[in-house]
Amino acid sequence: MERRRFLRVIYQAPASLTQCDISFNAMVKDISLHGLLVSCETPQALLSDKPIEVNIPLSGSDVSIQLTAQIVDLRSNLLRLQVDHIDLESLGHLKRLVELNMGNDELLHRDLDHLMDQHDI
């Protein structure tokens, strides 16, 4: 049984994925401080050993979450991505997005502690 260290929240929003010179439109299905699940039309064209730049514009603002991720799993048109790098500003926006959708500050702080331990922030 898989045991997640980070709680995922359902968050459906458009995103763009870029790998090398290829760009795709995608739809975020769920997200956490550590990764995300996205769907896109032709994920088979992506290389599993190359990083993917992810841009998630936040609706109703000119703010977007930008991060670099690796493919963890690819099934049908679903990509499970693990966050490799995220700048502090995007991390702040992601933290707030998860906080608003989680409804549990204790779980959020636990996830932040795990994230900091993992990356020695």
HELIX and SHEET records of a PDB file:
HELIX    1   1 PRO A   43  ALA A   45  5                                   3    
HELIX    2   2 LEU A   88  MET A  102  1                                  15    
HELIX    3   3 ASP A  105  HIS A  119  1                                  15    
SHEET    1   A 7 VAL A   9  GLN A  19  0                                        
SHEET    2   A 7 ILE A  22  ILE A  31 -1                                        
SHEET    3   A 7 GLY A  35  CYS A  40 -1                                        
SHEET    4   A 7 LEU A  78  ILE A  86 -1                                        
SHEET    5   A 7 SER A  64  ARG A  75 -1                                        
SHEET    6   A 7 ILE A  52  PRO A  57 -1                                        
SHEET    7   A 7 VAL A   9  GLN A  19 -1                                        
END                                                                             
